Amino acid sequence: MRVAISCDHAGFLLKDEIIAAVRAAGHEVLDLGTNSTEAVDYPDFTRKACQAVIGGEAQRAIVICGSGVGASIAANKFKGIYAGLCHDTYSAHQGVEHDNMNVLCLGSRIIGAELAKEIVRAFLSASFSGEERHARRFGKIQTIEKEN
């Protein structure tokens, strides 16, 4: 799987750890920046990752900012993006299995590198279950998306 990764300045120091974890899990990385701790706006880098998923350049994305909240809000504005802010492994795999999450948002000022890598592994190893109840609920989410 190809995974787009982007971050703002607050997420920059965690980004290399996440890239290494994605590669160690056997996946390809599309690094979309930022490439320093110089202040940038998280919506710009969230956009890059989401557009990579929407455009088919990546199957999933990971976006990192200070708390993860801003990246999550920005990501969920894109049609076809189902982003979740996860700071535990259960939410990371359950978000994919039950909710078809395709973008993982992380807060670099909230969690450490080791936990972040475990969360990434849980996110990448999960698949949407397709069970009737989950498919029905996901369909309702897509209906809301189309209506708005």
N, C-alpha and C positions, 0 to 999 in steps of 0.2 A: 504494500500500500504506500502511496505517496502522501506525505503529511506536510502541509504548509505550516510554518511557524513564524510568528511575528511578535513583536513586543514594542513597548515604549521604553523610554530611558530607565524607568523603574524596574522593568523586567529584564533589562539587558544582561545583568550579571547572572541571572538564572537561565537565560536562553541557551548558553553553551551546554549546561548540564542536561537540559531537556533534549537538545539535539543529539547528544551522546546517548541518552536513554532510548530515543526513537531509533537510532541506528543500531544500537545493541539488541533491540527487539526485532531487527531484521527489516526495518522499513526505510524507505527513501525520504530524504528531507528536502523541502523547498524552503530555504531561508529567505524571508522577506524583510529582514531588518527589524529594528534599527540596529545600528552597529556601533553604538557608543552610549555613554551615560549623559550625553548632551540632551537637554530637554526637548521633547517632541510631543505631539498630540496623539494620544492613543487611538482616536477614531481613524486617523490616517493609516495606521498599521493594522488595525482591525479590518478595515476595508480591504486591504491587500490580501489578507488571509481568506476572508469570506469570498472575495471575487475569484480566488484560485479554486475554491471548492465549487462555486456556482459554475465556473467556466470549465470544470473538468480537469484542471491542472493538478488537483489533489483530491483525494477521496475524503480526507478529514483535515482539520486544522487545530492548532493550539495557539492561543493568544495569551500573552502575559502582560499584565500591568501591575501597578502597586497593590491594589486590593482585588483585582479581577472584576470588580463591579462595573466599572466604566466599559471595559472590553465586552462584558456580557450584554450590557444594554445596547451598545453599538452593534454588536454582531446580530442580535435578534431583530434588528431593523431590516435585515436583508431577507427577501423571499427565498425560501429554500435552505435557509440556515436555521439550525436548531441548536443553539448554544446553551451550555450550562456552566455555571460557576461551581467548581468542585474543589473542596479542600479535604476530601476523604476518598478512599478507594471505593467504598460501596456506591456512593453517588456517581462516581466516574463510570463504573461498569453498568450500573442500573440505568443510568441516563441513556446509554446506548441500547441496552437490552429492551427496555420498556418504552422509551420515549424517542428513539431513533436520533439521539443527539449526534451531531456531526462536527461540532466545534467545542473544544474544551477551553475554558477560561480559567486562568490561575492568577492568584495574587502573590507576587514575589515578596511582599512585605508581611504576608500572613503566614506562609508556610516555608519550611526549609527545603533545601535541595533534595535530601533523601526522600522525604515524603512526596515531594513533587514528582520525583522519578517513579515512585510506586503508583501514584495516581495516573501518570501517563501510561504506564504498563497496563493498568486496569482498563483505561479508556481504549487503548489500541487492541487489546486482546478480546474485547467484547463485540458482539454482533447483535443486531436487532432481532428479537425473538420471532417476530411475525405472528405470535399467538393472536387469536381472534380479538381478545380484549385489548391488547396493545395496538393492534392494527386499527381497530375501531377508534380508539382514543387518538391515535396519530392522525387518522382521517379527519377527525373533528378539529384538530389543530390546523390541518391544512385548509379546511373549510373556513376557519376564522381568518387565516392568512389571506385567502382569496377574497373574502368579504371586505377586508380592510386594505 
